[in-house]
Amino acid sequence: MILRMSRISAIDATGARVLADAITRLERRSIIVLISGISSEHDDVLTALGVATHLRRDGLIFPDTPAAIRYARALVGAQLGTPVH
């Protein structure tokens, strides 16, 4: 699942906690979460609260949605054993 943050105008601590809860619930269902388009303002809040730290460490945060889609396609291709274009 790609969470597109580029159209989010602002995020506060409450919103960041809701986002963290959503990520945790998805991951518990074995859904890989990718995040794209985090602005510097979002990043400040998310970093301060430790939200998505493991996603950043694992290379699952992308500057834009096309980059996240490319990664997701490659991931699906690797899981299927065939390249996905």
N, C-alpha and C positions, 0 to 999 in steps of 0.2 A: 504494500500500500504506500502510495506517495502522498504525503501531507504537504500540500502547496501553501507556503506561508507568504508568498509575494503579495497577495491581495489583502493581507491582514494589516490594518492601519496601526493598531496598537495592541500590546499585550501587557497585562499587569500580572502581579503575583498570583492572583486567583486564576486567571486564564492559563498561566503557565502550569499551575498545579493540575488543572483540568486536562491540559494537553499531556502532562506526564502520566496521569491516570489512564487516558485513552491509549497511549503508547504501551503502557504496561498490560492493559487488557488485551490489546491486539497481539502482543508478543506471547502472552500466555496461551493464545490460540494458535501459536506457531506461525503467525503472520509477520513477515519481515517488513519493518517500517523504514521508509526513506523520507527524508525531509528536504524540501527544496525552497530556495528563495528566502532564507532568513535574513532580515535586515540587521544592521548593526544595533538598532534599538532593541529588536527582539532578542538578539544574541546576548546582550547585556543582561536582560532579565532571565533568560534561560540558563545562562552560565552561572549567575548568582545563586539560582535555586537548584543547580545541578540537574536540570532537565535536559535530557538527550545527551548527557556526557558520554555514555557508552556508544551512542549512535555516531558521535563525532570520532571517538576512538576507533570505531570499526569502519570508518569511511562511508557512512550512510547518510551524510549531510552533503547536499549539492548546492552549487551557486544558483542553479536554475532548473526548471522542470525538464527541459530537453536532456540535460545531463543525467538527471535521475531516471528518466525513461530509458536512456541508453543503457545505464547500469542494470535496470530491472530486466530489460530484454536479454542482456548477457547472462544475468543470473538465471533466468528461466531456461535459456538455452543450455547452460551448464547443467542444470538439474535434469533436463530432458536428454542430455547427451548430444544435442544438435544445436548448431548456431541458429539464433532467431534474429531476423532482420526487421 
